Each structure stands twice: as C-alpha cells, then as structure tokens.
Amino acid sequence: MIVLKGAEVSARIKEEVHKILAGWEKEAPKLAIVRVGENPDDMSYERGAKKKLESFGLRAESCVYPADISDEDFKNEFRKINEDPGVDGILLLRPLPKQICQKDIETMIDPAKDVDGISPVNMAKVFAGDATGFAPCTAEAVVEVLKQKDIPITGKRVVIVGRSMVVGKPLSMLMLKENATVTICHTRTRDLIETCQGAEILVAAAGKAKMLNGEYVAKDAVVVDVGINVDENGKLCGDVDFDSIQEKASMATPVPGGVGAVTTAVLAKHLVLAVAR
C-alpha cells in the first residue's frame, strides 16, 4: 500500500501560491484567526495554521476573546474585523460558546474574506458548482490530495462516510463537480460495510476513532482519512484503522501527516485567491 503523505501535496500548493503572488508588491496578504476561549484543539490548529501561512510568506494574526464574552460584544468585535480593510481573510474557529449565535456570525462574515467556506453565500456557490465560492478547506484538501497524486476521480465510485457541512456534504459536491458517482453514508446507514466495499475511493469523515477497518475496504481502493481523534492510548488517530487496511487498499492517507497537512495549505491558497479576486 502506498502512503499518501500530505507534505508533498502541501509543497505543490505552495508553488501555486507563489505563482499567484508573482509580481505582488504590496504587503503580504493577511489572515485574521478568530478564537473564543482556550480550547486546546482550537489553539493547536491556530498554531499550525499560523506556522503554515508564515512558511508560505503570508501573514496571520490571532484575534482571541474570552470564553464568556457576550453575544453582543462578540458580534461588535467580529464586525470590526470583518470591515477592516487590512484583513484579507478570516478564519473563525468553531464551535463557538453556546451564548454566541454561530449562525448569525456565519451570515455576517464577508463572503470575499470567508476563506474557510462557512458563509451561506459560499456554501450556496459550492453546491451550485460556482468556482468563485470558497469551499471548506478540509473538504477541498481531500480533492487536492487526489489531484496532486494523479489519482483519477472522473467516473469513480466515491463513498463518503460523514454528512457534516464541514466535510461530507460540501465534499460530495466537489466530487460531483469532478464527475465522480457519489454516495454519502453516516453512522446510521444500514449495510454500511457493503456500501463502503463498493467504493473505489473511500473517504472517512465520521469523527469516530478507527471506525472503518479492513472489512470496509475493497481490494485496491483509495482510502482518504479525514478524521482526527485520540485513541485509547492517547495517540492521534483517524477514522480508519490504518494497520488493518494495508493488505486491502492500494493507497491511503495517514493520521497524522495526511489530509490535515493539506488543509492549512488550502487555507493559504484561499487567502491568496481572496486577494487576487
């Protein structure tokens, strides 16, 4: 089985970013990373995103607010970021605390700065096949891995396990745009094993540690693992039991070191595209 490492894909996306920025004479594009509270997962992703953007020659600024900030106060602060001409893109770390209406913030965000595809405008564009809309970075990262590794998508049977608006649903639209035949499954799908066995490309995005093992994987299938979980030993793992698929899959992404590394590269690419547009 060939291991599809994200670092190589990220490096190619970096080249694309530099081509888009060729001849750019202004200050480097700037991303505002908005975080509420001290959630360790959010802080880890924030550090990784800043490191990636800086390695691409871009700027990232953290905008951090206390976990108990009121809905009104946060909206006022978010509005300032949204309207700041010095901010080219915004990454909102979610979920937000319960006292803040997340739907309102998703509606507020300027679609032109919404580089992680959370606004209804961008989501509608993704579902309409409009290339001017930003898709969620993780969903687009899956397609980038397949394309950069020259794995054909057109005509392939793709099964996606997961139906979230962050990965499953938008990814299904991106796959359809690439002329794949797509099936969306979830944890309540009947005959899930049999459905997954029919996939030539299997995407695991259910958010459940090691949910899919070798029994779910067809011979020579390509497996893309989007999940990020912690196993019983406290180690990072995906939604796929990686060891159990090695005799079945032809290629697979590892966790860590797979799709996650590409997600932040896609974020950088979106930031540059936001400025270019």
N, C-alpha and C positions, 0 to 999 in steps of 0.2 A: 504493500500500500504506500502510495506517495503522500507525504505530509505537506499540506498546503500552508506554508507559513506566511503570516501577514506582513512581515517586514519587507519582503521582496515586492509585494503589491504596493505597500506604502511608499517605497522608493520610487516606483514608476509614477505614482500620483504626484510625488514631489517634483518630478521632472515636468509634469503637465502644469503644475502651479507656476514654476519658474518661466515656462513658455508664455503663460498668460500675462505674467508680470514683466515680461521683457520690455525694456524701454520705460518702465514705470519710474517717474522722477519725484513723485510726491512721497510723503511719509508712508511707511508700510501700513497696509490695512489693519484695522484694529477690531478685535472681538471683545465684547463685554460678557463675562461669565457671571451669571446672576445666581447666587446661592442664598438660601434662607436656612439658618440653623447650622449645626455641626455634624450632620450625618456623615459617618466615615466613608461610605460608598461614594457620596457626592464629592467629598474632599479628595478622595483618591482619583476620581475621574477628572476633577478640576486640575489637579497637579499634572496628570498625564496629558490633558488637552493643552495646557499652557506650555509644557515641555515640547510637545509635538509642533505647535504653531511657531514657537521660537526657533525650532530647528529648521522650519520652512522659511524663516526670515520674516515672520509675521508678528504682530503684537497681540497680547491678551491681557486684559485687566479684570481682576476679580472684584465683584460688587457684592459684598456679604452683609446680610441683615440678620438680626436676632430671631430665634425661632418663634418668639412670642409677639412679633410685630403684628399690628392690626391690619385687617384687610384694607382699610382706607389708606393707612400710612404706606403700606407696601405698594399700592397702586399709584400713589403720588410719586414714590421713588422710581418705580418702574417707568412711569410716564417720562420722567426726566431723561432716563437712559434711552428710551425709545426715540425721543425727539432730539437727542444730542447729535449734531452733525459730525462730530468727531468719532462717533461709533458707527462702524460699517456693518457689524453683525452682532447678533445677540444669541447666547446660549443660555436657556433657562433650565436649571437643574430641577428635575421633578422626581417624586411628587412634592407639592408644596404642603405646608402645615394646614390642618383642617380649617383653621379660621380664615384662610385666604381662598377665595373662589378662583380655582385654577382655570376654569372655563373662561372667566372674564379676562384673565391675563392672556390666554391663548388668542382671544378675539382682539385684544388690544395691540398685540405685537405687530409692528410694521412688517408686512409680508416680504418686503425687499431686504429686511435685515434678519428675517427669520431663517437662519441657516440650518436649523435642525427640523424644519418642516412641521411645526406644531400648530400653525395658524389654520383656520378653516379655509382660507384662500389658497394656501399652498397645498393643503390636503386635497382640495377640490381639483386643483390643477394636476396633481399626481393621478387621481382617479380618472381624469379626463384625458390623460396622456399628453398633457401640455408640458413641454420640456422647460418652460420658463419657471416652473414651480420647483421649490426645494423639497425633496423627499427627506424623510427622517434618515439621519446619517447611517444608522445601523442597517436599515433596510437596503440602502444604496450600496453599503460596503459589501453585502453578500453578492450583488451583481458585479461589483468591481473585482472581487476575488475570482469569480468565474471567467470574466472577460480577460483580465490581465494574465490568467493562466491558460488562455486559449481553450477553455472548455466550452463546447458548443451549447447554446441554450435553445436555439430555434428548433421547434418540433419535439423537444424533450418533454417527458412526463415528469413534472415537478410536484412534489408533495411537501407542503409547509405545515409543520406541527406547531400551532400557535396562531392566535387570531387577534392579537393586540393591534392598536393603532400605531404603535411604535415600530413593530416589525411585520407581523403576519399579514395584516390587510394591505398596507402600502407595498410590501414586497410582492404580494400576489399581483398587484397592478404593474409593477416594474417588470415582473416576469412575463406577464401577458404582452406587454409592450415589446418584449424580445421574442415574441411568438412561441412561447412555451405553452404547454397544456397544464393548467394549474389546478391542484386540489388542496383546499385548506382543511386541516384537521385540528382537533384540540383534545383535551384530556377526556372529554365525554364522547368522543367519536366511537361508534361501535365498529368492531372489526378493524381497529387501528393498526394492528400488526400487519394484516393482509393488505390494507391500503398503502402502508409505508413500503411494503415489499414490492409494490408496483412502480415505485419511483426510480427514475434514472438519476434524478438529483433530489436528495432528501435534505430538507432544511429543518433543523431542530431549534425551535424558539418558544418553548412552552414554559421555561423558567422553573424546571424541576430537575434536580441533580440526577444525572445518569439515568434518565427516564427511558432512553432508547438504547437497546443493546443490539448485539449482532443478529438477533432474531427478527428485528425490524428492517434489516438492510438487505437489499437484493444483491446478488453477485455482481461485482464491478460497478456498483452505484457510486456516485459522488456524494459525500456527506458534508454538509456545512453546519457547524455547531455555533449557534449564536448565544447560547446560554452562558451565564456566569454565575456559578453557585459555589458554595463551600461544602465539601463532603464531610463525612463523619470524623475524618482525621484533621479537619481544619484547613485542608488544602483547596485551592481553587480548582473547580472542575466545570465541565459543561453540562448540557442536557443529554449528551451521548456518553455511554460507557466506552471510552476510546479504545481500551485494550480489547474489548470483545468484538470490535468490528474489523480488526486488522486483517483477518483472513477473508473478509467478505467485500469490503469497499475497495474501489480502485484508488480513490483519493479521499482525503478528509482534512478538515481544519482542526488544529489542536486548541485546547483551552488550558492555560493562557497561550498567547502568541499567534492567534489566528485572526478571526474577524475583528476583535477588539482593537488590534493594532491598526486596522484599516479604517475603522470608524472615525478615529481622530484625524486621519489623513483626509477623509472625505469632508470632515468639518472644515479643514484648512482650504480645501478646494472650493467649497461653497462660499467661504468668506471672500476669496479672491473673485469668484464669479459675481458675488453681490456687488463688488466694487466695479467690476468690468461692465456690468449691465447698467 
